[in-house]
């Protein structure tokens, strides 16, 4: 297993960035990335997405919610899955076709989130790859889903 630290980004992953072409993808392949979610990440995501819900940004407000404190945006967490797909498996040149998501638990500032993707099906004739996706904090799944992507091919790209 590979481990790399991307300086300044606080990310750890188990594979080099790049492309795995459809011809080389196998059922059961897994890639992952881990990142500590920071206050800055949450603030930047709020700015980019324009989702300024105070449960993400205002500790006093968030204390009175069912979460008992601030939480990261669910789609910020899901974005880590996108990073694994777009950078590692299949990687550069991949086109997202669909993603289902189920949010199981909140992610809080300071949490170390591990996003994993696992290949569950391959349709070589259509260049489609289906993957189970999940995010984990402290050995607990906080997000699950499935993704379908169009993988790059040596024949066409």
Phi, psi and omega in degrees: 000139180266147172224126179232146172249124178269108185305134174081347182256348179067027182249144174237135176218167188255012181204151177293154177284155180147220185225137167245113183287155181309326181295340184251358181278140180230147175301136181096349177298139180229139171225154182210167177212142177237142182209137171279127179278122184254165173302321179297318177303314181295316179296317179295320179295320178299319180293312183291317184276342188066017174270097182253033177307128184296344176296339178266331193243341188238105183300318180300314178298312186295333179300330183268011178260175178297343182273341179065025179159172183294148176228157175284155173300137177301322182286339172295315177298314179298330179299335177291326174298315178302322179296319178296315181295316185281341183247336188235307188218105358287337176104207185305133181094355179287142176243122177291130176252330180187157180207126169259149181221141171229121181268119188258333182200155180287153172250132185249157174305134181095347179289140171270113181256131173250119176261131181232145170232142181225126181290125180245340180202147179225129172246092185299322184295332180252002181061029181264136176234130176252137183225143167281136180236145180202153172235141187230137173231125179051047178064016179241130177291128177250346180206138173224162177173189177224144178235146171237131183227159170264115185272149175295155179225142175297336182288332189241336187259000000 
